[in-house]
Amino acid sequence: MSAEIICVGTELLLGEVLNSNAQFLAGQLAELGIPHYYQTVVGDNPTRLQQAVAIACNRAQILIFTGGLGPTPDDLTTETLAEFFDLPLVEHPEVLADIQRKLAHRGGTLAANNRKQAFLPKGAAILPNPIGSAPGMIWQPRPGLTLLTFPGVPSEMKQMWQQTAVPYLRSHGWGEASIYSRVLRFWGIAESELAEKVAPLFDLTSPTVAPYAGNGEARLRLSVKAKSEPEADALIQPVEREIRQITGLDCYGGDDDSLASVVGQLLQARHQTLSVAESCTGGGLGEMITQVPGSSGYFWGGAIAYDNRVKTALLGVEPEVLAQHGAVSGAVAEQMATGVRSRLGTTWSLSVTGIAGPEGGSPEKPVGLVYIGLAGPDGVISHQARFSAIRGRAWIRRLSACAALDCLRRRLLTDG
């Protein structure tokens, strides 16, 4: 038994509206433990909608529709479904009265187009809409198949889902178990390399393990169907431990963790402090750090030393070092980190200097070349990183800040 989400609206296909309804419903289905393998988006076209329904009926037992229930001529979901299942539309006086009441409350009057919203296929039950004019329906047009329709307005759909659809599904045996997921996050390892390391675990069925990537990091999602969170944890934890043992320091956290939050936790546990000196990231590193609640407890501040004159005057970078190695170099990154740590008196300091592009690169120092400096109680080191210029300036700047945080994270975990 599985569900399929079918979102109706040409505006979705044109990219004019973000399809947040599908994301919401997918999460809700997981909470109810209802398998969900397909999503379909179709425009306001009855022929193509019927084609989508024909396909969905052969691979899912619950079809969830959003969109196409409004009063305008292109709102054709209800009529199209009635035609597909060859059943007449029946007017519901109570729906019509509800529409009239809501329109009157807003100072409007009933139009012919509004009246069509009171018609549902024969045998369909009303799925009430507490705030909008368009009701949905709960319908079993044939044995083993359930249809639920919702308006495309997210606020209306969510309320209707919670108030009526969820209780209905639970009363029919759904929701006894939920799908729980744990996401493990990795930095400094490519998705392909990660997948190769944990390849035998992809054959597991409870929990399942699946890789994916985004925003420069690799991730593994561990999912299991269970009746409670403790039951799910008992199934997930042994596999998570095995993955962490295989991947070591490349796994930096899970679920809602970020590199900045993990570094913050490590600093707080050690009662240590941090400062930063930034060039190519232009304050992005400090922004990441201060997005974490409570970061004032360990982050003291920093300097945006974009121009070389600021590097020398504010951070104490030696002009001779700049002249000999250039601003984008390990030597300058080390002096930037040492300078800001000395001036602010923190336990640790990070620095970033690089070429974010699109101009400014050379064969010796291409766009995407970045140096990270890390100064601490036992001295200063620098690390070179290279990021692809294809993804653009913002991408390089973001990854540079993340790489700096990861450099400190690894140092803290191995520093004892």
Number of C-alpha atoms within 10 A of each C-alpha: 11 15 24 26 25 22 26 25 23 18 14 16 16 10 9 9 11 12 17 12 21 20 12 13 19 20 13 18 21 19 16 20 21 23 18 18 12 14 16 15 18 20 19 20 17 19 12 13 22 18 12 15 19 12 10 20 17 9 15 20 18 23 21 19 27 24 27 27 25 22 17 13 10 15 22 20 25 23 20 20 20 17 15 16 12 12 15 14 19 14 16 14 12 11 21 18 14 19 23 19 16 17 17 12 10 9 8 11 13 15 11 9 13 18 18 22 24 23 19 26 22 15 15 19 14 19 20 23 23 15 13 18 24 27 26 28 22 21 20 16 18 9 7 11 16 18 21 21 27 29 27 22 16 17 12 19 24 18 15 23 21 12 14 15 20 17 13 14 15 12 11 9 10 16 19 14 18 22 23 21 20 20 19 21 22 24 19 16 16 16 20 12 11 20 19 10 13 17 13 10 16 14 11 12 10 15 26 18 24 18 18 14 14 8 8 18 16 23 23 24 18 23 21 22 23 20 16 13 15 10 13 21 16 11 18 21 14 11 18 21 10 13 18 15 11 14 15 11 18 18 20 21 19 17 12 10 13 18 22 23 21 18 22 27 15 16 22 16 9 11 11 15 22 27 25 31 32 27 26 27 27 18 19 19 28 22 13 17 25 17 11 14 10 14 19 13 14 21 22 16 18 22 20 21 24 17 11 16 13 15 26 18 12 16 22 18 24 15 17 9 14 17 9 10 13 15 23 21 24 22 21 27 32 26 26 34 31 27 23 28 26 17 13 17 14 21 17 27 31 31 34 34 29 30 27 27 18 13 10 11 15 9 6 7 16 20 24 26 23 28 27 31 29 27 29 18 9 8 10 17 18 22 17 16 15 17 20 14 17 11 10 15 19 13 17 27 27 18 21 28 28 21 24 24 25 21 19 23 22 14 13 15 11 9 8 5
